[in-house]
Structure formats: C-alpha cells, structure tokens
Amino acid sequence: MHIETTATPDLSWQEGALCAQTGGDFFFPEPGSSVRDAKRICALCPIRSTCLEFALSNDERFGVWGGLSEKERLALRRAAP
C-alpha cells in the first residue's frame, strides 16, 4: 500500500501581512480592474518579500502577491535564469 503525503507549507507569515487586515477584494480584483490600491498596501507591508517569494515558488497565477500583479510575476519568472 502506497500513501502519498505532501508537506503543508508554513503560512504563519500571512498573519503579519497587511492584506490579512484589509480583505481580499483589493488583492484579487475583477479582470481589468486596477491593482493600484493593493500595490500601495503591499508597499507598506513588512513581509512583502516573503509574500513575493511564496507566490513565485508556488506559481500563484492570480492576484497581487508581494506587490506584483500576475503579469509582473510572469515577466519576472521568464526573466529568471
């Protein structure tokens, strides 16, 4: 019998994130909506780099993570060696 297990990522860093205190609407806007407000909040967040690192390593495809939109993260991944 084979049981596959996967490690659950440590998401405790999210507790200190400013987005956790403001709600997801800013960070997951409707298509075509502005992400300006989310980016402003991210710019003030003390764990912005941890958030971005998480999004890049987990291939988050939607929303603003670490101050970058989906398109910006895709461009960053493509530019990486």
Distance bins in CASP14 RR format, pairs under 12 A and 6 or more apart:
PFRMAT RR
TARGET T0000
AUTHOR 0000-0000-0000
RMODE 2
METHOD distances of the structure
MODEL  1
9 50 0 0 0 0 0 1 0 0 0 0 0
9 53 0 0 0 0 0 1 0 0 0 0 0
9 54 1 0 0 1 0 0 0 0 0 0 0
9 55 0 0 0 0 0 1 0 0 0 0 0
9 57 0 0 0 0 1 0 0 0 0 0 0
9 58 1 0 0 1 0 0 0 0 0 0 0
9 60 0 0 0 0 0 1 0 0 0 0 0
10 50 0 0 0 0 0 1 0 0 0 0 0
10 54 0 0 0 0 1 0 0 0 0 0 0
11 17 0 0 0 0 1 0 0 0 0 0 0
11 20 0 0 0 0 0 1 0 0 0 0 0
11 47 0 0 0 0 0 1 0 0 0 0 0
11 50 0 0 0 0 0 1 0 0 0 0 0
11 51 0 0 0 0 0 1 0 0 0 0 0
11 54 0 0 0 0 1 0 0 0 0 0 0
11 58 0 0 0 0 0 1 0 0 0 0 0
12 20 0 0 0 0 0 1 0 0 0 0 0
12 47 0 0 0 0 0 1 0 0 0 0 0
12 50 0 0 0 0 0 1 0 0 0 0 0
12 54 0 0 0 0 0 1 0 0 0 0 0
13 19 0 0 0 0 0 1 0 0 0 0 0
13 20 0 0 0 0 1 0 0 0 0 0 0
13 45 0 0 0 0 0 1 0 0 0 0 0
13 46 0 0 0 0 0 1 0 0 0 0 0
13 47 1 0 1 0 0 0 0 0 0 0 0
13 48 0 0 0 0 0 1 0 0 0 0 0
13 49 0 0 0 0 0 1 0 0 0 0 0
13 50 1 0 1 0 0 0 0 0 0 0 0
13 51 1 0 0 1 0 0 0 0 0 0 0
13 52 0 0 0 0 0 1 0 0 0 0 0
13 53 0 0 0 0 1 0 0 0 0 0 0
13 54 1 0 0 1 0 0 0 0 0 0 0
13 55 0 0 0 0 0 1 0 0 0 0 0
13 66 0 0 0 0 0 1 0 0 0 0 0
14 20 1 0 1 0 0 0 0 0 0 0 0
14 21 0 0 0 0 0 1 0 0 0 0 0
14 23 0 0 0 0 0 1 0 0 0 0 0
14 24 0 0 0 0 0 1 0 0 0 0 0
14 27 0 0 0 0 0 1 0 0 0 0 0
14 45 0 0 0 0 0 1 0 0 0 0 0
14 47 0 0 0 0 1 0 0 0 0 0 0
14 50 0 0 0 0 1 0 0 0 0 0 0
14 51 1 0 0 1 0 0 0 0 0 0 0
14 54 0 0 0 0 1 0 0 0 0 0 0
14 55 0 0 0 0 0 1 0 0 0 0 0
14 65 0 0 0 0 0 1 0 0 0 0 0
14 66 0 0 0 0 0 1 0 0 0 0 0
15 21 0 0 0 0 1 0 0 0 0 0 0
15 46 0 0 0 0 0 1 0 0 0 0 0
15 47 0 0 0 0 1 0 0 0 0 0 0
15 50 0 0 0 0 0 1 0 0 0 0 0
16 22 0 0 0 0 0 1 0 0 0 0 0
16 45 0 0 0 0 1 0 0 0 0 0 0
16 46 1 0 0 1 0 0 0 0 0 0 0
16 47 1 0 0 1 0 0 0 0 0 0 0
16 48 0 0 0 0 0 1 0 0 0 0 0
16 50 0 0 0 0 1 0 0 0 0 0 0
16 51 0 0 0 0 0 1 0 0 0 0 0
17 23 0 0 0 0 0 1 0 0 0 0 0
17 24 0 0 0 0 0 1 0 0 0 0 0
17 27 0 0 0 0 1 0 0 0 0 0 0
17 38 0 0 0 0 0 1 0 0 0 0 0
17 41 0 0 0 0 1 0 0 0 0 0 0
17 42 0 0 0 0 1 0 0 0 0 0 0
17 44 0 0 0 0 0 1 0 0 0 0 0
17 45 1 0 1 0 0 0 0 0 0 0 0
17 46 0 0 0 0 1 0 0 0 0 0 0
17 47 1 0 1 0 0 0 0 0 0 0 0
17 48 0 0 0 0 1 0 0 0 0 0 0
17 49 0 0 0 0 0 1 0 0 0 0 0
17 50 0 0 0 0 1 0 0 0 0 0 0
17 51 1 0 0 1 0 0 0 0 0 0 0
17 52 0 0 0 0 0 1 0 0 0 0 0
17 54 0 0 0 0 0 1 0 0 0 0 0
17 55 0 0 0 0 0 1 0 0 0 0 0
17 64 0 0 0 0 0 1 0 0 0 0 0
17 65 0 0 0 0 0 1 0 0 0 0 0
17 66 0 0 0 0 1 0 0 0 0 0 0
17 67 0 0 0 0 0 1 0 0 0 0 0
18 24 0 0 0 0 0 1 0 0 0 0 0
18 26 0 0 0 0 1 0 0 0 0 0 0
18 27 0 0 0 0 0 1 0 0 0 0 0
18 37 0 0 0 0 0 1 0 0 0 0 0
18 38 0 0 0 0 1 0 0 0 0 0 0
18 39 0 0 0 0 0 1 0 0 0 0 0
18 40 0 0 0 0 1 0 0 0 0 0 0
18 41 1 0 1 0 0 0 0 0 0 0 0
18 42 1 0 0 1 0 0 0 0 0 0 0
18 43 0 0 0 0 1 0 0 0 0 0 0
18 44 1 0 0 1 0 0 0 0 0 0 0
18 45 1 0 1 0 0 0 0 0 0 0 0
18 46 0 0 0 0 1 0 0 0 0 0 0
18 47 0 0 0 0 1 0 0 0 0 0 0
18 48 0 0 0 0 1 0 0 0 0 0 0
18 51 0 0 0 0 1 0 0 0 0 0 0
18 64 0 0 0 0 0 1 0 0 0 0 0
18 66 0 0 0 0 0 1 0 0 0 0 0
18 67 0 0 0 0 0 1 0 0 0 0 0
19 25 0 0 0 0 0 1 0 0 0 0 0
19 26 1 0 0 1 0 0 0 0 0 0 0
19 27 1 0 1 0 0 0 0 0 0 0 0
19 28 0 0 0 0 1 0 0 0 0 0 0
19 37 0 0 0 0 0 1 0 0 0 0 0
19 38 1 0 0 1 0 0 0 0 0 0 0
19 39 0 0 0 0 0 1 0 0 0 0 0
19 40 0 0 0 0 0 1 0 0 0 0 0
19 41 1 0 0 1 0 0 0 0 0 0 0
19 42 1 0 0 1 0 0 0 0 0 0 0
19 43 0 0 0 0 0 1 0 0 0 0 0
19 44 0 0 0 0 0 1 0 0 0 0 0
19 45 1 0 0 1 0 0 0 0 0 0 0
19 46 0 0 0 0 0 1 0 0 0 0 0
19 47 0 0 0 0 1 0 0 0 0 0 0
19 48 0 0 0 0 1 0 0 0 0 0 0
19 51 1 0 0 1 0 0 0 0 0 0 0
19 55 0 0 0 0 0 1 0 0 0 0 0
19 63 0 0 0 0 0 1 0 0 0 0 0
19 64 0 0 0 0 1 0 0 0 0 0 0
19 65 0 0 0 0 1 0 0 0 0 0 0
19 66 0 0 0 0 1 0 0 0 0 0 0
19 67 0 0 0 0 1 0 0 0 0 0 0
20 26 0 0 0 0 0 1 0 0 0 0 0
20 27 0 0 0 0 0 1 0 0 0 0 0
20 41 0 0 0 0 0 1 0 0 0 0 0
20 45 0 0 0 0 1 0 0 0 0 0 0
20 47 0 0 0 0 1 0 0 0 0 0 0
20 51 0 0 0 0 0 1 0 0 0 0 0
21 27 0 0 0 0 0 1 0 0 0 0 0
21 41 0 0 0 0 1 0 0 0 0 0 0
21 44 0 0 0 0 0 1 0 0 0 0 0
21 45 0 0 0 0 1 0 0 0 0 0 0
22 28 0 0 0 0 0 1 0 0 0 0 0
22 37 0 0 0 0 1 0 0 0 0 0 0
22 38 0 0 0 0 1 0 0 0 0 0 0
22 40 0 0 0 0 0 1 0 0 0 0 0
22 41 1 0 1 0 0 0 0 0 0 0 0
22 42 0 0 0 0 0 1 0 0 0 0 0
22 44 0 0 0 0 0 1 0 0 0 0 0
22 45 0 0 0 0 0 1 0 0 0 0 0
22 64 0 0 0 0 0 1 0 0 0 0 0
23 29 0 0 0 0 0 1 0 0 0 0 0
23 37 0 0 0 0 0 1 0 0 0 0 0
23 38 0 0 0 0 1 0 0 0 0 0 0
23 41 0 0 0 0 1 0 0 0 0 0 0
23 64 0 0 0 0 0 1 0 0 0 0 0
24 35 0 0 0 0 0 1 0 0 0 0 0
24 37 0 0 0 0 0 1 0 0 0 0 0
24 38 0 0 0 0 1 0 0 0 0 0 0
24 41 0 0 0 0 0 1 0 0 0 0 0
24 62 0 0 0 0 0 1 0 0 0 0 0
24 63 0 0 0 0 1 0 0 0 0 0 0
24 64 0 0 0 0 1 0 0 0 0 0 0
24 65 0 0 0 0 0 1 0 0 0 0 0
25 33 0 0 0 0 1 0 0 0 0 0 0
25 34 0 0 0 0 0 1 0 0 0 0 0
25 35 0 0 0 0 0 1 0 0 0 0 0
25 37 0 0 0 0 1 0 0 0 0 0 0
25 38 0 0 0 0 1 0 0 0 0 0 0
25 41 0 0 0 0 0 1 0 0 0 0 0
25 63 0 0 0 0 0 1 0 0 0 0 0
25 64 0 0 0 0 0 1 0 0 0 0 0
26 33 0 0 0 0 1 0 0 0 0 0 0
26 34 0 0 0 0 1 0 0 0 0 0 0
26 35 1 0 0 1 0 0 0 0 0 0 0
26 36 0 0 0 0 1 0 0 0 0 0 0
26 37 1 0 1 0 0 0 0 0 0 0 0
26 38 1 0 1 0 0 0 0 0 0 0 0
26 39 0 0 0 0 1 0 0 0 0 0 0
26 40 0 0 0 0 1 0 0 0 0 0 0
26 41 1 0 0 1 0 0 0 0 0 0 0
26 42 0 0 0 0 1 0 0 0 0 0 0
26 45 0 0 0 0 0 1 0 0 0 0 0
26 63 0 0 0 0 1 0 0 0 0 0 0
26 64 1 0 0 1 0 0 0 0 0 0 0
26 67 0 0 0 0 0 1 0 0 0 0 0
27 33 0 0 0 0 0 1 0 0 0 0 0
27 35 1 0 0 1 0 0 0 0 0 0 0
27 36 0 0 0 0 0 1 0 0 0 0 0
27 37 0 0 0 0 1 0 0 0 0 0 0
27 38 1 0 1 0 0 0 0 0 0 0 0
27 39 0 0 0 0 1 0 0 0 0 0 0
27 40 0 0 0 0 0 1 0 0 0 0 0
27 41 0 0 0 0 1 0 0 0 0 0 0
27 42 0 0 0 0 1 0 0 0 0 0 0
27 45 0 0 0 0 0 1 0 0 0 0 0
27 51 0 0 0 0 1 0 0 0 0 0 0
27 55 0 0 0 0 0 1 0 0 0 0 0
27 60 0 0 0 0 0 1 0 0 0 0 0
27 62 0 0 0 0 1 0 0 0 0 0 0
27 63 1 0 1 0 0 0 0 0 0 0 0
27 64 1 0 1 0 0 0 0 0 0 0 0
27 65 1 0 0 1 0 0 0 0 0 0 0
27 66 0 0 0 0 1 0 0 0 0 0 0
27 67 0 0 0 0 1 0 0 0 0 0 0
27 68 0 0 0 0 0 1 0 0 0 0 0
27 69 0 0 0 0 1 0 0 0 0 0 0
27 70 0 0 0 0 0 1 0 0 0 0 0
28 35 0 0 0 0 1 0 0 0 0 0 0
28 38 0 0 0 0 1 0 0 0 0 0 0
28 60 0 0 0 0 0 1 0 0 0 0 0
28 61 0 0 0 0 0 1 0 0 0 0 0
28 62 1 0 0 1 0 0 0 0 0 0 0
28 63 1 0 1 0 0 0 0 0 0 0 0
28 64 1 0 0 1 0 0 0 0 0 0 0
28 65 0 0 0 0 0 1 0 0 0 0 0
28 69 0 0 0 0 0 1 0 0 0 0 0
28 70 0 0 0 0 0 1 0 0 0 0 0
29 35 1 0 0 1 0 0 0 0 0 0 0
29 36 0 0 0 0 1 0 0 0 0 0 0
29 37 0 0 0 0 1 0 0 0 0 0 0
29 38 1 0 0 1 0 0 0 0 0 0 0
29 39 0 0 0 0 0 1 0 0 0 0 0
29 62 0 0 0 0 0 1 0 0 0 0 0
29 63 1 0 0 1 0 0 0 0 0 0 0
29 64 0 0 0 0 1 0 0 0 0 0 0
29 69 0 0 0 0 1 0 0 0 0 0 0
29 70 0 0 0 0 0 1 0 0 0 0 0
30 62 0 0 0 0 0 1 0 0 0 0 0
30 63 0 0 0 0 0 1 0 0 0 0 0
31 62 0 0 0 0 1 0 0 0 0 0 0
31 63 0 0 0 0 0 1 0 0 0 0 0
31 69 0 0 0 0 0 1 0 0 0 0 0
31 70 0 0 0 0 0 1 0 0 0 0 0
31 71 0 0 0 0 0 1 0 0 0 0 0
32 63 0 0 0 0 0 1 0 0 0 0 0
32 69 0 0 0 0 0 1 0 0 0 0 0
32 70 0 0 0 0 0 1 0 0 0 0 0
32 71 0 0 0 0 0 1 0 0 0 0 0
33 63 0 0 0 0 0 1 0 0 0 0 0
33 64 0 0 0 0 0 1 0 0 0 0 0
33 69 0 0 0 0 0 1 0 0 0 0 0
34 40 0 0 0 0 0 1 0 0 0 0 0
34 64 0 0 0 0 0 1 0 0 0 0 0
34 69 0 0 0 0 0 1 0 0 0 0 0
35 41 0 0 0 0 0 1 0 0 0 0 0
35 42 0 0 0 0 1 0 0 0 0 0 0
35 43 0 0 0 0 0 1 0 0 0 0 0
35 62 0 0 0 0 0 1 0 0 0 0 0
35 63 1 0 0 1 0 0 0 0 0 0 0
35 64 1 0 1 0 0 0 0 0 0 0 0
35 65 0 0 0 0 0 1 0 0 0 0 0
35 66 0 0 0 0 0 1 0 0 0 0 0
35 67 0 0 0 0 1 0 0 0 0 0 0
35 68 0 0 0 0 1 0 0 0 0 0 0
35 69 1 0 1 0 0 0 0 0 0 0 0
35 70 0 0 0 0 1 0 0 0 0 0 0
35 71 0 0 0 0 1 0 0 0 0 0 0
35 72 0 0 0 0 1 0 0 0 0 0 0
35 73 0 0 0 0 0 1 0 0 0 0 0
36 42 0 0 0 0 0 1 0 0 0 0 0
36 43 0 0 0 0 0 1 0 0 0 0 0
36 64 0 0 0 0 1 0 0 0 0 0 0
36 67 0 0 0 0 0 1 0 0 0 0 0
36 69 0 0 0 0 0 1 0 0 0 0 0
37 43 0 0 0 0 0 1 0 0 0 0 0
37 44 0 0 0 0 0 1 0 0 0 0 0
37 64 0 0 0 0 1 0 0 0 0 0 0
37 67 0 0 0 0 0 1 0 0 0 0 0
38 44 0 0 0 0 0 1 0 0 0 0 0
38 45 0 0 0 0 0 1 0 0 0 0 0
38 48 0 0 0 0 0 1 0 0 0 0 0
38 51 0 0 0 0 0 1 0 0 0 0 0
38 63 1 0 0 1 0 0 0 0 0 0 0
38 64 1 1 0 0 0 0 0 0 0 0 0
38 65 0 0 0 0 1 0 0 0 0 0 0
38 66 0 0 0 0 1 0 0 0 0 0 0
38 67 1 0 0 1 0 0 0 0 0 0 0
38 68 0 0 0 0 1 0 0 0 0 0 0
38 69 0 0 0 0 1 0 0 0 0 0 0
38 70 0 0 0 0 0 1 0 0 0 0 0
38 72 0 0 0 0 0 1 0 0 0 0 0
39 45 0 0 0 0 0 1 0 0 0 0 0
39 48 0 0 0 0 0 1 0 0 0 0 0
39 52 0 0 0 0 0 1 0 0 0 0 0
39 63 0 0 0 0 0 1 0 0 0 0 0
39 64 1 0 0 1 0 0 0 0 0 0 0
39 65 0 0 0 0 0 1 0 0 0 0 0
39 66 0 0 0 0 1 0 0 0 0 0 0
39 67 1 0 1 0 0 0 0 0 0 0 0
39 68 0 0 0 0 1 0 0 0 0 0 0
39 69 1 0 0 1 0 0 0 0 0 0 0
39 72 0 0 0 0 1 0 0 0 0 0 0
40 48 0 0 0 0 0 1 0 0 0 0 0
40 64 0 0 0 0 0 1 0 0 0 0 0
40 67 0 0 0 0 1 0 0 0 0 0 0
41 47 0 0 0 0 0 1 0 0 0 0 0
41 48 0 0 0 0 1 0 0 0 0 0 0
41 51 0 0 0 0 0 1 0 0 0 0 0
41 64 0 0 0 0 1 0 0 0 0 0 0
41 65 0 0 0 0 0 1 0 0 0 0 0
41 66 0 0 0 0 1 0 0 0 0 0 0
41 67 0 0 0 0 1 0 0 0 0 0 0
42 48 1 0 1 0 0 0 0 0 0 0 0
42 49 0 0 0 0 0 1 0 0 0 0 0
42 50 0 0 0 0 0 1 0 0 0 0 0
42 51 1 0 0 1 0 0 0 0 0 0 0
42 52 0 0 0 0 1 0 0 0 0 0 0
42 55 0 0 0 0 0 1 0 0 0 0 0
42 63 0 0 0 0 0 1 0 0 0 0 0
42 64 1 0 0 1 0 0 0 0 0 0 0
42 65 0 0 0 0 1 0 0 0 0 0 0
42 66 1 0 1 0 0 0 0 0 0 0 0
42 67 1 1 0 0 0 0 0 0 0 0 0
42 68 0 0 0 0 1 0 0 0 0 0 0
42 69 0 0 0 0 0 1 0 0 0 0 0
42 72 0 0 0 0 0 1 0 0 0 0 0
43 49 0 0 0 0 0 1 0 0 0 0 0
43 51 0 0 0 0 0 1 0 0 0 0 0
43 64 0 0 0 0 0 1 0 0 0 0 0
43 66 0 0 0 0 1 0 0 0 0 0 0
43 67 1 0 0 1 0 0 0 0 0 0 0
43 68 0 0 0 0 0 1 0 0 0 0 0
44 66 0 0 0 0 0 1 0 0 0 0 0
44 67 0 0 0 0 0 1 0 0 0 0 0
45 51 1 0 0 1 0 0 0 0 0 0 0
45 52 0 0 0 0 0 1 0 0 0 0 0
45 64 0 0 0 0 0 1 0 0 0 0 0
45 65 0 0 0 0 0 1 0 0 0 0 0
45 66 1 0 0 1 0 0 0 0 0 0 0
45 67 0 0 0 0 1 0 0 0 0 0 0
46 66 0 0 0 0 0 1 0 0 0 0 0
47 53 0 0 0 0 1 0 0 0 0 0 0
47 54 0 0 0 0 1 0 0 0 0 0 0
47 65 0 0 0 0 0 1 0 0 0 0 0
47 66 0 0 0 0 1 0 0 0 0 0 0
47 67 0 0 0 0 0 1 0 0 0 0 0
48 54 0 0 0 0 0 1 0 0 0 0 0
48 55 0 0 0 0 0 1 0 0 0 0 0
48 64 0 0 0 0 0 1 0 0 0 0 0
48 65 0 0 0 0 1 0 0 0 0 0 0
48 66 1 0 1 0 0 0 0 0 0 0 0
48 67 1 0 0 1 0 0 0 0 0 0 0
48 68 0 0 0 0 1 0 0 0 0 0 0
49 55 0 0 0 0 0 1 0 0 0 0 0
49 56 0 0 0 0 0 1 0 0 0 0 0
49 65 0 0 0 0 0 1 0 0 0 0 0
49 66 1 0 0 1 0 0 0 0 0 0 0
49 67 0 0 0 0 1 0 0 0 0 0 0
49 68 0 0 0 0 0 1 0 0 0 0 0
50 56 0 0 0 0 0 1 0 0 0 0 0
50 57 0 0 0 0 0 1 0 0 0 0 0
50 65 0 0 0 0 0 1 0 0 0 0 0
50 66 0 0 0 0 1 0 0 0 0 0 0
50 67 0 0 0 0 0 1 0 0 0 0 0
51 57 0 0 0 0 0 1 0 0 0 0 0
51 58 0 0 0 0 0 1 0 0 0 0 0
51 60 0 0 0 0 1 0 0 0 0 0 0
51 63 0 0 0 0 0 1 0 0 0 0 0
51 64 0 0 0 0 1 0 0 0 0 0 0
51 65 1 0 1 0 0 0 0 0 0 0 0
51 66 1 0 1 0 0 0 0 0 0 0 0
51 67 1 0 0 1 0 0 0 0 0 0 0
51 68 0 0 0 0 1 0 0 0 0 0 0
51 73 0 0 0 0 0 1 0 0 0 0 0
52 58 0 0 0 0 0 1 0 0 0 0 0
52 60 0 0 0 0 1 0 0 0 0 0 0
52 64 0 0 0 0 0 1 0 0 0 0 0
52 65 1 0 0 1 0 0 0 0 0 0 0
52 66 1 1 0 0 0 0 0 0 0 0 0
52 67 1 0 0 1 0 0 0 0 0 0 0
52 68 1 0 0 1 0 0 0 0 0 0 0
52 69 0 0 0 0 0 1 0 0 0 0 0
52 72 0 0 0 0 1 0 0 0 0 0 0
52 73 1 0 0 1 0 0 0 0 0 0 0
52 76 0 0 0 0 1 0 0 0 0 0 0
52 77 0 0 0 0 0 1 0 0 0 0 0
53 60 0 0 0 0 0 1 0 0 0 0 0
53 65 0 0 0 0 1 0 0 0 0 0 0
53 66 0 0 0 0 1 0 0 0 0 0 0
53 67 0 0 0 0 0 1 0 0 0 0 0
53 68 0 0 0 0 0 1 0 0 0 0 0
53 73 0 0 0 0 0 1 0 0 0 0 0
53 76 0 0 0 0 0 1 0 0 0 0 0
54 60 1 0 0 1 0 0 0 0 0 0 0
54 65 1 0 0 1 0 0 0 0 0 0 0
54 66 0 0 0 0 1 0 0 0 0 0 0
54 68 0 0 0 0 0 1 0 0 0 0 0
54 73 0 0 0 0 0 1 0 0 0 0 0
55 61 0 0 0 0 1 0 0 0 0 0 0
55 62 0 0 0 0 1 0 0 0 0 0 0
55 63 0 0 0 0 1 0 0 0 0 0 0
55 64 0 0 0 0 1 0 0 0 0 0 0
55 65 1 1 0 0 0 0 0 0 0 0 0
55 66 1 0 0 1 0 0 0 0 0 0 0
55 67 0 0 0 0 1 0 0 0 0 0 0
55 68 1 0 0 1 0 0 0 0 0 0 0
55 69 0 0 0 0 0 1 0 0 0 0 0
55 70 0 0 0 0 1 0 0 0 0 0 0
55 72 0 0 0 0 0 1 0 0 0 0 0
55 73 1 0 0 1 0 0 0 0 0 0 0
55 74 0 0 0 0 0 1 0 0 0 0 0
55 76 0 0 0 0 1 0 0 0 0 0 0
55 77 0 0 0 0 0 1 0 0 0 0 0
56 65 0 0 0 0 1 0 0 0 0 0 0
56 66 0 0 0 0 1 0 0 0 0 0 0
56 67 0 0 0 0 0 1 0 0 0 0 0
56 68 0 0 0 0 1 0 0 0 0 0 0
56 70 0 0 0 0 0 1 0 0 0 0 0
56 72 0 0 0 0 0 1 0 0 0 0 0
56 73 1 0 0 1 0 0 0 0 0 0 0
56 74 0 0 0 0 0 1 0 0 0 0 0
56 75 0 0 0 0 0 1 0 0 0 0 0
56 76 1 0 0 1 0 0 0 0 0 0 0
56 77 1 0 0 1 0 0 0 0 0 0 0
56 78 0 0 0 0 0 1 0 0 0 0 0
56 79 0 0 0 0 0 1 0 0 0 0 0
56 80 0 0 0 0 1 0 0 0 0 0 0
57 65 0 0 0 0 0 1 0 0 0 0 0
57 73 0 0 0 0 0 1 0 0 0 0 0
57 77 0 0 0 0 0 1 0 0 0 0 0
57 80 0 0 0 0 0 1 0 0 0 0 0
58 65 0 0 0 0 1 0 0 0 0 0 0
58 73 0 0 0 0 0 1 0 0 0 0 0
58 77 0 0 0 0 0 1 0 0 0 0 0
59 65 0 0 0 0 0 1 0 0 0 0 0
59 70 0 0 0 0 0 1 0 0 0 0 0
59 73 0 0 0 0 1 0 0 0 0 0 0
59 74 0 0 0 0 1 0 0 0 0 0 0
59 76 0 0 0 0 0 1 0 0 0 0 0
59 77 0 0 0 0 1 0 0 0 0 0 0
60 66 0 0 0 0 1 0 0 0 0 0 0
60 67 0 0 0 0 0 1 0 0 0 0 0
60 68 0 0 0 0 1 0 0 0 0 0 0
60 69 0 0 0 0 0 1 0 0 0 0 0
60 70 0 0 0 0 1 0 0 0 0 0 0
60 72 0 0 0 0 0 1 0 0 0 0 0
60 73 1 0 0 1 0 0 0 0 0 0 0
60 74 0 0 0 0 0 1 0 0 0 0 0
60 76 0 0 0 0 0 1 0 0 0 0 0
60 77 0 0 0 0 0 1 0 0 0 0 0
61 69 0 0 0 0 0 1 0 0 0 0 0
61 70 1 0 0 1 0 0 0 0 0 0 0
61 71 0 0 0 0 0 1 0 0 0 0 0
61 73 0 0 0 0 1 0 0 0 0 0 0
61 74 0 0 0 0 1 0 0 0 0 0 0
61 77 0 0 0 0 0 1 0 0 0 0 0
62 69 0 0 0 0 1 0 0 0 0 0 0
62 70 1 0 0 1 0 0 0 0 0 0 0
62 71 0 0 0 0 0 1 0 0 0 0 0
62 73 0 0 0 0 0 1 0 0 0 0 0
62 74 0 0 0 0 0 1 0 0 0 0 0
63 69 1 0 0 1 0 0 0 0 0 0 0
63 70 1 0 1 0 0 0 0 0 0 0 0
63 71 0 0 0 0 0 1 0 0 0 0 0
63 72 0 0 0 0 0 1 0 0 0 0 0
63 73 0 0 0 0 1 0 0 0 0 0 0
63 74 0 0 0 0 0 1 0 0 0 0 0
64 70 0 0 0 0 1 0 0 0 0 0 0
64 71 0 0 0 0 0 1 0 0 0 0 0
64 72 0 0 0 0 1 0 0 0 0 0 0
64 73 0 0 0 0 1 0 0 0 0 0 0
65 72 0 0 0 0 1 0 0 0 0 0 0
65 73 1 0 0 1 0 0 0 0 0 0 0
65 74 0 0 0 0 0 1 0 0 0 0 0
65 76 0 0 0 0 0 1 0 0 0 0 0
66 72 0 0 0 0 1 0 0 0 0 0 0
66 73 0 0 0 0 1 0 0 0 0 0 0
66 76 0 0 0 0 0 1 0 0 0 0 0
67 73 0 0 0 0 1 0 0 0 0 0 0
67 76 0 0 0 0 0 1 0 0 0 0 0
68 74 0 0 0 0 1 0 0 0 0 0 0
68 75 0 0 0 0 1 0 0 0 0 0 0
68 76 1 0 0 1 0 0 0 0 0 0 0
68 77 0 0 0 0 0 1 0 0 0 0 0
69 75 0 0 0 0 1 0 0 0 0 0 0
69 76 0 0 0 0 0 1 0 0 0 0 0
70 76 0 0 0 0 0 1 0 0 0 0 0
70 77 0 0 0 0 0 1 0 0 0 0 0
71 77 0 0 0 0 0 1 0 0 0 0 0
71 78 0 0 0 0 0 1 0 0 0 0 0
72 78 0 0 0 0 0 1 0 0 0 0 0
72 79 0 0 0 0 0 1 0 0 0 0 0
73 79 0 0 0 0 0 1 0 0 0 0 0
73 80 0 0 0 0 0 1 0 0 0 0 0
74 80 0 0 0 0 0 1 0 0 0 0 0
END
